[in-house]
Amino acid sequence: MNTSLRSAIVVGAGTMGAQLAAHLANAGVEVHLVDVDAATAAAGWKRAQALKPDPLFTPAHAALVRTGALADADFSRADWVIEAIVERLEPKRELFARIDAGRGPRTLVSSNTSGLPLASLVEGRSEAFAQHFVGTHFFNPPRYMPLVEVIPVAATSGETLARARHWLDVRLGRSVVVAKDAPSFIANHLGLYGLFKVLHAWEQGPFDIDTIDALTGPAIGRPKSATFRTIDLSGLDVAAWVARNFAERTTDAGLKALFTLGPKVGDLLERGWIGEKAGQGFFKRVKGPGGASDILVFDPATSTYVARTPVARPVLDALRDVRGGAGARIKALLLGTSDESTFTRATLGDTLLHAARVWPDIAHDIDDVDRAMRWGFGWDLGPFEIIDAIGIREFLDAMGAEPPAILAEALAAGRNAVRTRPFHAEPAELLVLANARDRNAVVESNAAASVVDTGDGIFAVELHSKMNAIGGDTLAMIRAGIARAEQDGIGLLIATQGQAFSAGANLMLLVMAAQRGAWDEVDAMVRAFQATVLSLRDAQVPVVNAVNGLTLGGATEMSLHACAVQAAAETYMGLPEVGVGLIPAGCGTKEMLWRAAGKRPSKQADPLPFVQKVFETIGFATVSTSAPQARDLGYLRDGDGITMHRSRLHADARALVKARAAAYVPGHRPTAIPVGGPDVRAALDLGVHLAHRAGRISDHDTTIGRKLAWILAGGDVPHATEVPESYVLDLEREAFLSLCGEPKTQARIAHTLQTGKPLRN
């Protein structure tokens, strides 16, 4: 099978089409974005580039997208044509007739329809067209939402389906489920069913908007946006449109009735209060006293917005003490006797029953149902995972319902669960860390991390504390992992199964020591951190950091010194220590200075422009918004790898360890680091002074900026020269200790620990 994907045409430069073009560009694909005319396409692309969050990894990726008129599209030369035009059957069929006449013999064609019957779209098309056609239902925004439902038609060839899955998975980093050609496919079908169950419960009472959001968010393993905030983000008009489309396609009278809007929702729609894009929906953001922002909530009794009151429900308080994750909390809530339990049975419980009844009509297996709800709607557990967590008998007793066929079959076989095997959303071969644990291959462990044997002589340090904050336990396991790999293996992987690689050093330990005035203890912490970071570079086997999500502060410093980094595309790297009143002192400032020196075309070249960039990157606490941008900022090197699909990260990193191990030589230890001396320091200090005079930075920012300039210029050297690595590390540590003693730095750290936000004092 030829999986090459070099060029694509996206037809339709609306919100989704333009963002699809952006994400194809993120994957290195040349894209022609077309619409009815060139001006419409250009305007759509311009709007997309202004969106937040950014659909592009870096501004440079935009160069891969060109816009134009549909009449100018050369379908014969495209590997992939994606239709993303108005959601009406006839315009789509007319477009496909045009594509059919001009497509190349291997051009794959897909529709991004969210619910139109795919079989109707290919009626009258050639056999070759139908063989190369699939539905590809992306979720919005396509860069950030992992799910894509792939829907083959009867004539779709196996090769076409395999190519589409490969492109979506490996090239675009999307999570794929294969759905049947049924109304709204899998995720929207079940998601909308559950949503309208909640909306009907709201219409009938007794719970208000905030209480329902409290009951349908993290308490049951759902996103914080829960129900009504999610609708405001996506648009009530969109939910109403999708529901209307579903109701028109289904022949089920009960579903038609369910997807009928109640008077409260109808009132919001009639007023145009459809969510954030209208400035108000179920919630409305207003300016309070002193310019502070406040959020009001819609009161259906008066059709006005009123102040919110904290949700105080003893049932919710009790759920916080339930151990065992979302499944245990849902079980406790659904099997209870409270009003909240009644609400949960009428909403979530009915949704689970519906999923058990209809899954054969919408999916090929129940695993894809669970995957679709995890990936498309952010559920911690899919419907069948939830049923198994509750227990079939207990669930049916609570619901007072006859068992759907799949549940009846399990009970008849003597089981109280649907599945007879553990369920993993990802393919087993990609579960590097989980597989090692399943084999009881944990070599050494503490509360922060574990050393595991992944096989083939490749060991891994798995980080598994809260946000993987780096403290003494983490450093101990990294040292143990290096020692084990050097003794018994060929390489080491540092990774996590969490959503964040690491939020950086454990600030709580630091601030406690600083407030006690235990400066020797702080100094020992920094020295231990520096020594461990350098040991990654100096190890006798390759050490590869597999990073994803937040990779901040000390985690970035570790990555700067690893033999190599394999980064998930959605990796947010940076040295944000300035935000807590510090400077990077885990070898990060030193390494960024050393890398800047390597970019100078010659030793005679002026060092200031290169050092200035490092100063600004650290001084502005710049965090990348993607792995490619991390490379632009200097956090990643050209030889470091980027994995588009998060689930493939550890397998890719493991392969990188194996490749580097073949003829490994430990990383180059700099014999001397060029520093610019007084001239560079004066230029950096001048920039700090001017920024302070202009009111752009505070007094304390000025203090931090001058400390940073001191390090990057080489301290008190009398002129431009070269200094040992250890000298720059001493400067890092001295500045760090000095700043730790500043009351304003301690205030910044305390504020960040309490609020998760920086304090500019």
C-alpha positions in Angstrom: 0.0 0.0 0.0 1.3 3.4 -1.0 0.8 5.7 2.0 2.6 8.7 0.6 0.7 12.0 1.2 2.3 15.0 -0.4 -0.6 17.2 -1.6 -4.3 17.8 -0.7 -7.1 19.9 -1.8 -9.7 21.1 0.7 -12.9 22.4 -0.8 -14.7 24.9 1.4 -12.8 27.6 3.3 -15.3 27.9 6.1 -14.4 27.4 9.8 -13.8 23.7 9.5 -12.3 23.6 6.0 -9.7 26.3 6.6 -8.7 24.6 9.9 -8.4 21.3 8.1 -6.0 23.0 5.6 -4.0 24.3 8.6 -3.6 20.9 10.2 -2.7 19.3 6.9 0.0 21.9 6.7 1.1 21.1 10.2 1.7 17.6 8.9 3.9 18.9 6.1 1.3 18.5 3.4 1.0 21.0 0.6 -2.6 22.2 0.5 -4.8 24.0 -2.0 -7.7 25.6 -0.1 -10.5 26.5 -2.6 -13.9 27.9 -2.5 -16.5 29.3 -4.9 -14.0 32.1 -5.8 -10.5 33.1 -4.8 -11.6 36.0 -2.6 -13.8 33.7 -0.5 -11.0 31.2 0.0 -8.5 33.9 0.9 -10.9 35.5 3.4 -11.6 32.1 5.0 -7.9 31.3 5.3 -7.2 34.8 6.8 -9.9 34.2 9.4 -8.5 30.8 10.3 -5.0 32.2 10.9 -6.5 34.7 13.4 -8.2 32.0 15.5 -7.3 31.2 19.1 -6.2 28.6 19.9 -4.0 28.7 16.8 -4.8 26.0 14.2 -1.1 26.2 13.0 1.9 24.8 14.8 4.0 27.8 13.7 3.4 30.8 11.4 5.9 29.2 8.9 3.5 26.3 8.3 1.1 28.8 6.6 3.4 28.8 3.6 2.2 25.3 2.8 -1.3 26.6 2.1 -2.3 28.4 -1.0 -5.8 29.6 -1.7 -7.8 29.8 -4.9 -11.1 29.3 -6.8 -12.7 25.9 -7.2 -12.4 26.3 -10.9 -8.6 26.3 -10.6 -8.4 23.1 -8.5 -6.5 20.3 -10.3 -8.0 17.2 -8.7 -5.9 14.9 -10.9 -2.7 15.8 -9.0 -4.0 15.6 -5.5 -3.4 12.6 -3.2 -6.4 13.6 -1.1 -9.5 15.8 -1.7 -11.5 16.7 1.4 -15.0 18.2 0.9 -16.0 20.7 3.7 -18.8 22.7 2.1 -22.3 23.6 3.2 -24.0 20.7 4.9 -26.7 20.1 2.2 -27.0 17.0 0.1 -27.4 18.5 -3.4 -24.4 20.9 -3.4 -22.2 18.1 -2.1 -23.4 15.8 -4.9 -22.8 18.4 -7.5 -19.2 18.9 -6.2 -18.5 15.2 -6.2 -19.7 14.9 -9.8 -17.1 17.6 -10.7 -14.3 15.8 -8.7 -15.3 12.5 -10.3 -14.6 13.9 -13.7 -11.2 15.3 -12.8 -9.7 13.1 -10.1 -6.5 11.1 -10.5 -6.7 7.3 -10.5 -5.5 7.0 -6.9 -6.9 10.3 -5.5 -8.7 9.6 -2.3 -11.9 11.7 -1.8 -13.6 12.2 1.6 -16.5 14.2 3.0 -16.4 15.9 6.3 -20.2 15.7 6.7 -21.3 15.4 10.3 -24.4 13.4 9.5 -25.6 13.3 5.9 -26.0 9.8 4.5 -22.7 8.9 2.8 -24.4 6.4 0.5 -26.5 9.3 -1.0 -23.4 11.3 -1.6 -21.9 8.7 -4.0 -25.1 7.9 -5.9 -24.5 8.2 -9.6 -20.7 8.4 -9.2 -18.3 6.1 -11.0 -17.3 2.8 -9.5 -13.7 4.1 -9.2 -14.9 7.2 -7.4 -16.9 5.1 -4.9 -14.0 2.7 -4.3 -11.8 5.7 -3.3 -14.4 7.5 -1.2 -14.9 7.6 2.6 -16.5 9.9 5.1 -14.0 11.6 7.4 -15.9 13.3 10.2 -13.4 15.5 12.0 -14.3 17.2 15.3 -13.8 20.9 15.8 -11.2 22.3 16.2 -9.4 19.5 14.2 -5.9 20.3 15.5 -7.0 19.8 19.1 -9.9 17.4 19.0 -8.5 13.9 18.6 -11.5 12.0 17.1 -12.1 11.4 13.5 -14.9 9.0 12.5 -14.2 7.2 9.2 -17.3 6.0 7.4 -16.8 3.7 4.4 -19.6 3.2 1.9 -20.4 -0.2 0.4 -18.0 0.2 -2.5 -15.1 1.7 -0.5 -12.0 -0.5 -1.1 -10.0 -2.0 1.7 -6.9 -0.1 0.5 -8.8 3.2 0.6 -9.9 2.6 4.1 -6.4 1.6 5.2 -4.8 4.7 3.5 -7.3 7.0 5.1 -6.7 5.5 8.5 -2.9 5.7 8.1 -3.0 9.3 7.0 -5.3 10.3 9.8 -3.4 8.4 12.5 0.2 8.6 11.6 0.4 11.8 9.5 -2.3 14.0 11.2 -2.2 12.4 14.7 -5.9 11.8 14.9 -7.6 9.0 16.8 -9.7 7.0 14.3 -12.8 4.9 14.8 -14.7 3.3 11.9 -18.4 4.1 12.1 -21.4 2.9 10.2 -23.4 5.1 7.9 -26.1 6.0 10.5 -27.5 9.3 11.6 -24.8 11.3 13.3 -22.5 8.3 13.3 -21.3 7.2 16.8 -20.1 10.1 18.9 -22.6 12.8 18.0 -25.4 10.2 18.1 -24.7 9.2 21.7 -23.4 12.7 22.7 -26.5 14.4 21.5 -28.8 11.8 23.0 -27.1 12.5 26.4 -27.2 16.2 25.9 -30.9 16.4 25.1 -31.7 14.1 28.1 -30.0 16.7 30.2 -31.7 19.6 28.5 -35.1 18.0 29.0 -34.2 17.4 32.7 -33.4 21.1 33.0 -36.7 22.1 31.4 -38.5 19.9 33.9 -36.5 20.9 37.0 -35.6 20.8 39.8 -31.9 21.6 39.2 -30.6 24.9 37.8 -27.8 25.4 35.2 -24.9 25.5 37.7 -26.0 22.5 39.6 -26.5 20.5 36.4 -23.0 21.4 35.3 -21.6 20.3 38.7 -23.4 17.0 38.2 -22.3 16.4 34.6 -18.6 17.5 34.7 -15.6 16.1 36.4 -17.8 14.4 39.1 -18.7 11.8 36.4 -15.5 11.9 34.5 -16.4 14.6 32.0 -14.6 17.9 31.0 -14.9 20.9 33.3 -17.0 22.6 30.7 -19.7 20.0 31.6 -23.0 20.6 29.7 -24.0 24.2 29.4 -20.5 25.7 29.2 -19.8 23.2 26.4 -22.9 24.3 24.5 -21.8 28.0 24.9 -18.4 27.2 23.5 -19.7 25.2 20.5 -22.9 27.3 19.9 -26.5 26.4 20.8 -27.4 27.0 17.2 -25.0 24.2 16.2 -26.5 21.8 18.7 -30.0 22.6 17.5 -29.0 22.2 13.8 -27.3 18.8 14.4 -30.3 17.7 16.4 -32.7 18.8 13.7 -30.6 17.0 11.1 -30.7 13.8 13.2 -34.4 14.0 13.8 -35.0 14.3 10.0 -32.9 11.2 9.3 -34.1 8.9 12.0 -37.3 6.8 11.8 -37.5 6.3 15.5 -40.4 8.3 16.9 -38.9 8.4 20.4 -35.7 10.0 19.1 -37.7 12.5 17.1 -39.4 13.5 20.3 -36.2 13.7 22.3 -34.6 16.0 19.7 -37.4 18.5 20.0 -36.4 21.7 21.7 -38.1 22.8 24.9 -39.4 26.3 25.6 -36.4 27.4 27.7 -33.9 26.4 25.0 -36.2 27.8 22.4 -36.3 31.2 24.2 -32.5 31.4 24.1 -32.5 30.6 20.4 -35.2 33.1 19.5 -33.2 35.8 21.3 -30.0 34.8 19.5 -28.3 34.1 22.8 -26.5 31.1 21.4 -23.2 31.2 23.3 -19.8 32.9 23.2 -19.9 33.9 19.6 -23.1 36.0 20.4 -21.6 37.3 23.7 -24.1 35.4 25.8 -25.8 32.0 26.0 -26.4 30.0 29.2 -23.7 32.2 30.7 -22.7 35.9 30.1 -19.4 37.5 30.9 -19.7 41.1 32.2 -17.3 43.6 33.6 -17.6 44.0 37.4 -16.4 46.7 39.8 -12.9 47.8 39.1 -12.9 46.2 35.6 -12.8 42.7 36.9 -14.6 40.1 34.8 -17.7 38.3 36.2 -19.9 35.5 34.8 -23.6 35.6 35.1 -26.0 32.8 34.5 -29.3 32.7 32.5 -32.5 32.7 34.6 -35.2 31.1 32.5 -37.9 32.4 34.8 -37.2 36.0 33.9 -35.1 35.5 30.7 -32.4 37.6 32.3 -28.9 37.0 33.6 -28.3 36.8 37.4 -25.4 36.4 39.7 -24.3 32.8 40.2 -24.4 31.1 43.6 -21.9 28.4 44.7 -23.3 24.9 44.3 -23.5 23.3 47.7 -24.8 19.7 47.5 -23.9 17.1 50.1 -24.0 14.4 47.5 -21.3 16.2 45.5 -19.2 16.7 48.6 -19.4 12.9 49.3 -18.4 12.0 45.8 -15.1 13.8 46.3 -14.2 11.2 48.9 -15.0 8.3 46.7 -11.8 6.4 45.7 -11.5 4.4 42.4 -11.8 7.1 39.8 -14.8 8.1 37.6 -16.3 4.6 37.5 -16.6 4.4 41.3 -18.0 7.9 41.5 -20.6 7.2 38.8 -21.6 4.0 40.5 -22.1 5.7 43.9 -24.2 8.5 42.2 -26.3 6.3 39.9 -27.1 3.7 42.6 -28.0 6.3 45.2 -31.4 7.5 46.5 -30.9 11.3 46.3 -32.5 13.7 43.8 -29.1 13.9 42.2 -29.1 10.2 41.7 -32.6 10.3 40.1 -31.3 13.0 37.7 -28.2 10.9 36.9 -30.4 7.8 36.1 -32.7 9.9 33.9 -29.8 11.4 32.0 -26.6 9.3 32.0 -28.4 6.1 32.9 -30.8 6.4 30.0 -27.8 7.2 27.7 -26.0 4.0 28.7 -29.1 2.0 28.0 -29.5 3.6 24.7 -25.9 2.9 23.8 -26.3 -0.7 24.7 -29.4 -0.9 22.4 -28.2 0.9 19.3 -24.4 0.1 19.2 -24.8 -2.5 16.4 -26.5 0.1 14.2 -23.8 2.7 14.6 -20.5 0.9 15.2 -18.7 -2.3 14.3 -17.8 -3.2 17.9 -18.3 -1.8 21.4 -14.6 -0.8 21.7 -15.2 1.8 19.0 -18.2 3.1 20.9 -16.1 3.7 24.0 -13.2 5.2 22.0 -15.6 7.6 20.2 -17.0 9.0 23.5 -13.5 9.3 25.1 -11.9 11.0 22.1 -14.9 13.0 20.8 -16.5 14.2 24.0 -13.7 13.9 26.5 -15.3 11.2 28.7 -12.9 9.4 31.1 -14.8 6.2 30.5 -16.9 5.1 27.5 -20.5 3.8 28.0 -19.6 0.1 28.2 -16.7 0.9 30.6 -19.2 2.7 32.8 -21.7 -0.2 32.8 -18.9 -2.6 33.7 -17.7 -0.3 36.5 -21.2 -0.3 37.9 -22.0 -4.0 37.3 -24.7 -5.1 34.9 -27.1 -6.4 37.5 -26.7 -3.4 39.8 -27.2 -1.0 36.8 -30.3 -2.7 35.5 -31.8 -2.9 39.0 -31.2 0.8 39.5 -32.7 1.6 36.1 -35.6 -0.8 36.5 -35.1 -1.7 32.8 -35.1 -4.8 30.7 -31.6 -5.7 29.5 -30.6 -4.8 26.0 -29.4 -7.9 24.1 -25.7 -7.4 24.8 -26.3 -7.1 28.5 -28.7 -10.1 28.5 -26.1 -12.2 26.7 -23.5 -11.3 29.3 -25.8 -12.2 32.2 -26.8 -15.5 30.5 -23.1 -16.4 30.3 -22.8 -15.8 34.1 -21.0 -12.5 33.8 -21.7 -9.2 35.5 -19.7 -7.3 33.0 -19.9 -6.8 29.2 -16.2 -7.4 28.5 -14.2 -10.5 29.2 -10.9 -8.8 28.8 -9.2 -5.5 29.8 -10.0 -2.6 27.5 -7.4 -0.2 26.2 -8.3 2.7 24.0 -5.0 2.5 22.2 -3.5 -0.5 20.3 -1.6 -2.9 22.6 1.7 -2.6 20.8 1.8 1.1 21.5 1.4 0.8 25.3 5.1 0.6 26.1 4.8 1.6 29.8 1.5 -0.2 30.5 2.7 -3.4 29.0 5.8 -3.3 31.1 3.7 -2.9 34.2 1.4 -5.7 33.1 4.5 -8.0 32.9 5.4 -7.0 36.4 8.6 -5.5 35.0 9.0 -2.7 37.6 12.6 -2.8 38.7 12.5 0.0 41.3 9.9 2.5 42.4 8.9 5.3 44.7 6.0 7.7 44.9 7.2 10.0 42.1 8.6 7.6 39.5 9.4 4.0 38.6 12.2 2.2 36.7 10.6 -0.3 34.3 12.1 -2.8 31.9 10.4 -2.4 28.5 12.4 -5.2 26.9 15.2 -5.5 24.4 17.6 -3.9 26.9 15.6 -0.6 27.0 14.7 0.6 30.4 12.3 3.5 31.2 11.8 5.9 34.0 8.1 6.4 34.2 7.0 9.6 35.9 3.7 9.2 37.8 3.2 11.9 40.5 0.8 14.8 40.4 1.7 16.9 37.4 5.1 15.0 37.7 6.6 17.8 39.7 10.3 17.1 40.0 11.7 16.6 43.5 14.2 14.4 45.2 12.3 11.2 44.5 12.1 11.9 40.8 15.9 12.6 40.6 16.6 9.4 42.6 14.7 7.3 40.1 16.4 9.0 37.1 19.8 8.2 38.6 18.7 4.7 39.3 17.4 4.3 35.7 20.6 5.5 34.2 22.6 3.1 36.4 20.4 0.1 35.5 20.5 0.9 31.8 24.3 1.3 31.9 24.7 -2.0 33.7 22.1 -4.2 32.1 20.8 -2.5 29.0 21.4 -0.4 25.9 19.4 2.8 26.6 16.9 4.6 28.8 13.6 6.3 28.1 12.0 8.9 30.4 8.3 9.2 29.9 4.9 9.4 31.5 1.4 8.1 30.8 0.0 11.4 32.1 -1.3 14.3 30.1 1.7 16.4 31.1 5.3 15.3 31.0 6.1 17.5 33.9 5.2 20.9 35.3 8.8 21.4 36.4 10.5 21.5 39.8 8.5 21.0 43.0 8.1 24.6 44.1 6.5 23.7 47.4 9.7 22.1 48.7 11.6 25.1 47.6 9.5 27.8 49.2 9.3 25.9 52.4 13.1 25.7 52.7 13.5 29.3 51.6 11.0 30.6 54.2 12.9 28.7 56.9 16.1 30.3 55.7 17.6 26.9 55.1 19.9 28.1 52.4 22.3 25.2 52.6 19.3 22.9 51.9 18.3 25.0 48.9 21.8 25.0 47.6 21.9 21.2 47.9 18.7 20.9 46.0 20.0 23.0 43.1 23.3 21.1 43.1 21.5 17.7 43.0 19.3 18.9 40.2 22.2 20.2 38.2 24.2 17.0 38.7 21.2 14.8 37.7 20.6 16.8 34.6 24.2 16.6 33.5 24.1 12.8 34.1 21.5 12.5 31.3 24.1 13.9 28.9 27.1 12.0 30.3 25.4 8.6 30.5 27.2 5.8 28.8 23.9 4.8 27.1 21.5 7.0 25.1 18.8 8.7 27.3 15.7 9.8 25.3 13.0 12.1 26.8 9.6 11.3 25.5 7.8 14.6 26.2 4.2 15.6 25.8 1.9 18.3 27.0 3.3 20.6 29.6 7.1 20.2 29.8 8.2 23.2 31.8 11.1 24.5 33.8 13.2 21.6 35.1 11.6 19.2 32.6 12.8 21.4 29.7 16.2 21.5 31.3 16.3 17.7 31.5 15.3 17.6 27.8 18.0 20.0 26.8 20.6 17.6 28.1 19.1 14.2 27.0 20.8 12.4 24.2 17.7 13.1 22.2 14.0 14.1 22.6 11.0 12.5 21.0 8.2 15.1 21.4 4.5 14.8 20.9 3.4 17.5 18.4 1.3 19.0 21.2 4.2 19.7 23.6 4.4 22.9 25.4 8.0 23.5 26.4 9.6 26.4 28.1 11.6 27.9 30.9 9.0 30.0 32.8 10.9 30.4 36.0 10.9 34.2 35.7 7.1 34.0 36.3 7.8 32.8 39.8 10.7 35.2 40.4 13.6 32.9 39.6 15.9 32.0 36.7 16.5 28.5 35.3 19.2 27.0 37.5 19.0 23.3 36.5 21.6 23.9 33.7 19.0 25.5 31.5 20.4 29.0 31.3 23.9 27.5 30.7 22.7 25.2 27.9 20.7 27.9 26.1 23.8 30.1 26.2 25.9 27.2 24.8 23.5 26.5 22.0 23.4 30.2 21.1 27.2 30.2 20.8 26.8 27.3 18.4 24.6 29.3 16.1 27.2 32.0 15.6 28.7 31.8 12.1 32.2 32.3 13.5 34.0 33.2 16.7 34.4 36.7 15.4 30.7 37.2 14.9 29.0 39.6 17.3 27.5 37.4 20.1 24.8 39.9 21.1 22.0 39.0 18.7 22.3 35.3 19.6 22.5 36.0 23.4 19.7 38.5 23.1 17.4 35.9 21.7 18.1 33.6 24.7 17.7 36.5 27.1 14.2 37.3 25.6 13.2 33.6 25.5 14.0 33.1 29.2 13.1 36.7 30.3 9.6 36.6 28.7 9.1 33.0 30.1 8.3 31.9 26.5 6.5 28.6 26.3 6.1 26.9 23.0 2.6 26.2 21.6 3.8 23.1 19.8 6.8 20.9 19.4 7.8 22.6 16.1 7.7 25.9 17.8 9.9 24.5 20.6 12.4 23.7 17.9 12.3 27.3 16.7 12.8 28.5 20.2 15.9 26.3 20.7 14.4 23.9 23.1 14.5 21.1 20.6 17.4 20.3 18.2 17.1 19.4 14.5 17.8 15.7 15.3 15.0 15.5 17.9 11.9 13.7 16.7 8.2 14.8 16.6 5.4 12.4 16.8 2.0 13.6 15.5 -0.1 11.1 17.4 0.4 11.1 21.2 -0.4 7.4 21.5 2.6 6.6 19.2 5.1 8.7 21.3 6.6 6.0 23.5 7.0 3.5 20.7 8.7 6.1 18.5 10.9 7.2 21.5 11.8 3.5 22.1 12.8 3.1 18.5 14.9 6.2 18.8 16.7 4.8 21.8 17.4 1.6 19.8 18.7 3.5 16.8 21.0 5.7 18.9 22.3 2.7 20.9 23.9 1.0 17.9 27.1 3.2 18.0 26.5 5.5 20.9 29.1 8.0 22.1 28.1 10.1 25.1 27.1 13.7 24.4 29.6 16.4 23.9 30.6 18.2 27.1 31.6 21.8 26.3 35.2 22.5 27.3 34.5 26.2 27.3 31.5 28.4 26.7 31.9 31.8 24.9 30.6 34.8 26.9 30.3 38.4 25.8 31.4 40.1 29.0 30.7 43.8 29.9 29.6 44.8 26.4 26.9 42.2 26.2 25.8 42.8 29.8 25.5 46.6 29.2 23.3 46.0 26.2 21.0 43.6 28.0 20.9 45.9 31.1 20.0 48.8 28.9 17.0 46.8 27.5 15.9 46.0 31.0 16.2 49.7 32.0 14.2 50.9 29.0 11.5 48.3 29.6 11.2 49.4 33.2 11.0 53.1 32.3 8.3 52.3 29.8 6.3 50.6 32.5 6.4 47.2 30.7 8.1 45.4 33.6 8.0 45.8 37.4 10.8 46.6 39.8 11.2 42.9 40.6 11.2 42.0 37.0 14.1 44.4 36.6 16.0 42.7 39.4 15.5 39.3 37.8 16.4 40.6 34.3 19.7 42.0 35.6 20.5 38.7 37.3 19.8 36.9 34.0 21.9 39.4 32.1 24.8 38.8 34.5 24.8 35.1 33.9 24.4 35.3 30.1 27.3 37.9 29.8 29.6 35.7 31.9 29.4 37.4 35.3 32.3 39.6 36.2 34.7 38.6 33.4 36.6 41.8 32.2 36.0 41.2 28.5 34.6 38.7 26.0 36.2 35.3 26.7 35.5 31.6 27.2 34.6 30.2 30.6 34.2 26.6 31.9 30.8 25.0 32.1 31.1 24.8 35.8 31.6 28.5 36.0 28.2 29.3 34.3 26.5 26.7 36.5 27.9 28.5 39.6 26.4 31.7 38.2 23.1 30.0 37.7 23.0 28.7 41.3 24.2 31.9 42.9 21.5 34.0 41.1 18.8 31.4 42.0 19.8 31.4 45.7 19.8 35.2 45.7 16.4 35.4 44.2 15.0 32.8 46.6 15.7 35.1 49.4 13.7 37.9 47.9 10.3 38.4 49.6 8.7 39.2 46.2 10.0 36.0 44.7 8.5 34.0 47.6 5.2 35.9 47.1 5.3 34.9 43.4 5.9 31.2 44.2 3.1 31.2 46.9 0.7 32.9 44.5 1.4 30.4 41.7 1.0 27.4 44.1 -2.3 28.8 45.3 -3.8 30.0 42.0 -1.9 28.3 39.2 -1.3 31.8 37.7 1.8 34.0 37.7 2.0 37.1 39.9 3.6 40.3 38.5 4.7 42.2 41.6 
